[in-house]
Amino acid sequence: MEAVNIIKQAKRIHIFGLGSSGLSGEEFKLRLQRMGYKVDTYHDSHSMILSSAIMTEEDCVLAISSSGETSEIIDSFELAKQNKANILVMTNYVDTKLTAFSDVTLFTYSMRAFKTKGLLNSQLSILYVIDILTLLLMQDDTSQYNYDKTLTALKNYKSKK
């Protein structure tokens, strides 16, 4: 999978998301950190612009946006694209301003029909895609080793308390 290869080759990973998409980004950040990746999340327009301004072709930026039209991320992606960063987008829709910037787009299921009734959170399908990415990344021996190492560290930490 191309998205997995981009993540694995990135010197640094930047995850952009606002609101509940930002919380999903935080979840993915923790998973990636446990596998040894250098990653950070950004939840506001200023941080997104600042990080995009200094990205290089060795960086990967992942936007999580159900709508694919989040203006703060679009503004940041213009800079990231100029700096030749690898751009991944996770969204519900095909033809959006964010997908126009993306090198790889990961599509999630739109919960719009259910949202009107207040039944389901749009983040469910995003978390599912994050689960799949995690499983694919964990097939790498180094990622698995680092994950096991962090698991042991957490167990040892908890046992001291």
N, C-alpha and C positions, 0 to 999 in steps of 0.2 A: 504494500500500500504506500502510495507516494507521500501521504501526510506523515506516516510513521518515519519514513526515510528523512524527510525534511526535519522533523523534530530530533531524530537521532544525530544528525549532522550539524545541528545548530550549536554555535558556541554559547549562545544565550537565547532563552525563550521568553517572550513577553506575551502576556495574556491580557486582552482588553475586554471589559464588560461593565455595563452599568446595571444597577439594581440587582434583581435575582440572577441575571446572567453573570454579574460580577461574583456572586456567591458561588455559582457553578465553576467559575474560573478559579476561585480560591481552592475548591475541592481538587481540581485538576493540578493546581500548583503543588499542593501537598503530596499528591501521588508522584508527580515528576521529581520533586525534591527527594523523596524516599528512594527513587531509582538513581539518584546522583546527578540529575540535570540541574543546570543553573537557570533558574526561572523566577520571574516576578509577575505580579498582577497589578493592574492599574484600573482604578474605578472613577477617575475624574479626568476631565478634558485637559487640564494643565499637565498632569503627569503623563498622559498619553502623548501629548505634543512634545514634551521634553525628551521622553525616551525615544520617540520616533526620529527626532532631530539628530540623534547620535547613533542610530542603527547603521549596520553595515550589511554586506552580502552574507556575512557569517551569522546573522541574527535571523530568528524566526518570530513572527508575530501572529498570534491567533486571536481573532475577534470572535466573541460569542455574542450573537445578536439574533433573537428570534425573528425580528422584522427584517433584518438586513439593511435597515435604513437609519441606524443610529448616527446622528450628525456628528457627535463628538469623535466617534471612531472614524468616520469618513474623512474628517479633517486631518486626523493623525495618519491615516493610511496614505494620503497624498505625500506626506513627508517620508514615510517608511518606503514607499515605492520609489521615490526619487533616490533614496539611499540604497536601493537594490536589496532590501530585506526580503526574505521569503515570507509570503503572506498566505495564511490559512484563514478560512472563514467557516464558522459553524452557524448555520441559519436554517430557517424553515422554507425560504423562497428562492427560486432560481434567478430571476432577473431583478437584482437589486443593485443599489449603488455599491454596497460592499463586495458583492460577488464580482463586480466589474474589476475590482482591484486584485482579486484573489488569484494565487497560483494554483491552489487546491481548495475546493469547497466541499465541506461535509454537511450533508443535508439532514435535517431533523424533521420530525413529524409535527405539523401544525396542530395545535390543540384548539384552534379558533372556534370550531363548532361546539366544543365542550366548555370553553371559557365563558361564553355568554350565560351559561347556567351556573358558572362558578364551581364546576366539578373538578377540573384537573389543572395542574400547574404546567405551564409550557416547559418548565425545566426538566420534566421527567424524560422527555426524549433526548434532551441535551445530555443529561447524566448517563443515559444509556450509551450514547456515542462516546462519551468520556470513558465508560467502562470498556467498550470495545478497543479504544485506543490504548488504554492501560494494559489490557490483555495482550495486544500485539507488541507493545513495547517490552513487556515482561518476558517475551520469548528470547530476548537478548541476554546472554549469560552475565554480562556486566551489570545490566539493570536488575536482574534477579538477585545477583550477589549483593548489590547495594541495598536492595529492598530487604533482604534477609538480615543484613547487617544493622539496618535501622530498626527493624523489628526486635532484634536482640537487645539493642541499646534501650529501646522503650520498655521492654520487659524488665531489664536490669534496673532501670530507673524506678519503675513502679514497685519492684520488690524491696527497694531501699526505704520506701515511705512507710 
